[in-house]
C-alpha cells in the first residue's frame, strides 16, 4: 500500500521532489523495520529475564545461539538447511495474510505434502531415474499441500468457516492420515524402530548445492519467495489480492472475484508448505514418518509475522530463526535446558511482536513531511 | 454373544463420553464466557496444556489433587489475563494473539513439565454411578469424576446468570455492542479483561482433569487439539452454556469410538478413529458457521464470525 500511494504522485517532474518522495518513503518504511527490531530486542530482554528466573545464564544462551547458529561454516550451513522449510512455511502464512486470512495450516500441509511425495516415490523407485522421480515427488507434494490449505480457503469462502481454526484442525487430520498409512498399508517392515514409509534410498536423494552442504530447498525457497514477491507487487493478480485483503466489500463492488482469489492464495500457500515437506523427505529424511511434524509450520507463522508478510523479508527472518532452531541441540546439551525452551522463546517473541502493532503511527519521526501527500 | 459385544461397546462409549467430555465442557464454557464479551481467545489449547502440567506438578508436590485443580485454574487465569491485557491495546489482533498464547502456554508447560513426566502424582477420586447394578463392567464404565458435575453446575449457573443478572446483562451488552456499553458507562476493556481471565481459569481446570483423572498422567502428547476443538464447539453450541455441555458430550462420544472399538478387539483404523473428532469438528463448522441461526445468536462484536 505504501508503494501504491508513493507512486501515485510521480506526476511532478522535478528531480528534487522525486528525491523528497524517496526520503519520505524511506522514513515511512523505516517504521516497519524499526518497530519489529525493537520488538525483537524487548523479546530478548524478556527471555533473558525468564532464563534468570529459572537460574540459567542468558549470556551463555545467546553466545550458544551465535556459535551454534552462525559461528562456523558448518553451523551456518546447518542454519541454512533449516531455513529452507521455514521460508516456505512462512510464505504459506504470508500469502493468505495479504488477502486478510490468518492461515496456520502450514504444519499440516508440510506433513501431507511430504507424505504424498514419499508415497508416490515408492512405485517409481528402480524403474524411473532419480531426476524424473524427484520431479514427480515435488509436484505431488505441492499439489497435495495446495489441496490441503486450499480446502480451508474454500470452506472460508463457501461457508464462512473461520480459517484459523479449520486450518489447524486440518493439521491434526493430516498427521492422523500420515500415521494411518505409515503404521499400516505403507509401513516399511524392515524398519522396526520407527514406523516409516519405505526409504527412497541414497541414489534417489536430492543433491546439495555445489560447493556447500546445503540442499536445493534453500535455493528453491529463495526463488519462490522472490517470485511471489513479484506476483504480489507487480501483477494484476497481486493488486486484486491486496484490494480484496484491504476491503473485501469494495473489491466485490469492483467486480473482483474475491472467492477465487481466496482459494488461489490459500492454494499457493499450501503448495509452498507442501514443497517444504517434499524437501524434508527428498533431501533430509529420505522417508516419511512422524519426524516431519517438527514444528517448522508453527515457527513459520512467527517468521511471517516478524517479516510483516513480506516475502523478501521472510528470507532474512527465516535465516535468523533457522539459526535459533539449529542451535537448539547445542543449547540443550550445554545448558541442560529442555527442548521446549525454543518454544517458550518463540511464544514470547510472537506475543511481544503482536503487542508492538500498537506502536505504529505513534512516533512523529516516521511521519515528518508525510502529511503532504495525505488528502 | 453379539448382543453382549454391542453392550460393551455402547457402555464404553457412554463411559468414554462422560470421561472424555469433561475437559471439553470446561474449555467450551471458558471460551463461551470470553466470546460473550466480544473477544476470541484461540489460545485455550495452550491454557489447557499449562493447566494440566501445573495441576500435576502441584498435586505431586503437595499430595493434594484439589490444590492441583486450583493451581491449574490460576495458571489458566494468568494466561487469560495476559491475553486480555495485550488485546486491550489498540490495533492488536485477538486471533493472532491467541496463536501466540497457544505456543507460549504449550512451551511453558513442556519447559517446566519435563521433570514431571516420570513421577506419579496423586489423582482425583471417582464417583461410581453404576455401582448399584453390582456388575463390575458397568460399574467401571460409569465411573465419573466430580469435576464433570462441577462443570455441569457451572454451565447451569452461567446460563442462568447470562439471562438474569446485572453482570450477565453487562457482559452480553459488551459483546453485542461496545458503543452502547460505553454509553452506559461500562468499561469495555475491563469487562473483556475479566471475562478472558475467568475463561482462562475454567480452561485451566479442564487441563487439571486431563492430568489428574483421565488419562491421568502428564506427558507432552496429553492434549492434541482438545482446546482448539472446544473453541470450535462454542460456535456449534451458539454461545449457549447448556448447549456447550451437550456438544461436549457429543464430542466426548466421538473421541471414545476408537478406544471403545479397541476394547472389543477391533484395532483396524485406529488412527482413522483418532482423526474422527477433528473431522467431526470440521463438518460441524461447515454446517453451522454459515447458518442464519448462528448469525443471529452470535455476539455482535465477535471478529471470528464476521
Interface residues (C-beta under 8 A of the other chain):
Chain A: X102 X104 X155 X158 X159 X160 X161 X162 X164 X165 X166 X168 X169 X170 X172 X173 X176 X177 X179 X180 X183 X184 X298 X301 X302 X305 X337 X338 X339 X340 X341 X342 X343 X344 X345 X346 X347 X348 X350 X351 X353 X354 X355 X357 X358 X360
Chain B: X42 X46 X82 X86 X89 X90 X91 X92 X93 X95 X96 X97 X98 X99 X100 X101 X102 X103 X104 X105 X106 X107 X108 X109 X110 X111 X114 X224 X225 X228 X229 X231 X232 X235 X269 X271 X272 X274 X275 X278 X279 X281 X282 X285 X286 X289 X290 X304 X305
